[in-house]
Amino acid sequence: MSMRSKLMVGNWKMNGSLTANASLVADILAGMPAVHCRAALCVPSVYLAQLQALLTASSIDLGAQDVSPHGSGAFTGEVSADMLHEFGVRYCIVGHSERRQHHAESDELVASKTQRALAAGITPIVCVGESLAEREAGQTEAVVKRQLAAVIHANGHCISEIVVAYEPIWAIGTGLTASPEQAQQVHAVLRAQLQAATAHADRVSILYGGSMNAANAAELLAQPDVDGGLIGGAALKAPDFLSMLKTASR
Ligand code: 13P
């Protein structure tokens, strides 16, 4: 849909080092003159200061991978939304399936994190997605709707300020990409759910994530409700990430 320019987000997950980051970003920045879509990098929190400096004066926005549901205080190990904001963070992934799985994050916790991000002026990238067992049991729509409903319930009219990422768990890091039709079907369900909650659902970017790569990005991005990508492995290789950014620029 023409009113939403594509948004391509690299999720580095727990990868990188000071030297590797500097070289990856330099290689990406060298190709940016040919890129005309929105782009962001979500990096481990210890590297936010480094990336803030590296991305200064570039058109790539800075992103984090998680945020505390608390404002401040005795929460050892956590990073607050205000702290992220202080380091120039524009986007924050919330509710990634790896956090839902390995850190037992509930729909309600994800909703709280979304609220904290929005209150700090950070755009949350709210991840939803079904497991293979859930898909095979015909529960895909019910699962993603339940996950998004918790976030809509907690955020009311602010919901048009979020970004949604549909990431089928069976497609993450597996090389098994959802087909363009499978992705569009779920994205349309999510769009309809947003439309029931806000008059501005057309503004919400709904990203696809899960083994998106330079070879399959074009057909996924051609779907009417696929507004960009949340990219893991392929975002760690500058040529692949740049190729996808260029595809999204067309
Ligand atoms: P991959 O692109 O490595 O499958 O990861 C997708 C993802 O989880 C992005 O958040």
Residues whose N, C-alpha, C, O or C-beta is under 5 A from the ligand:
A	BS01	13P	N11 A171 I172 G173 T174 G209 G210 S211 M212 L230 I231 G232 G233 A234
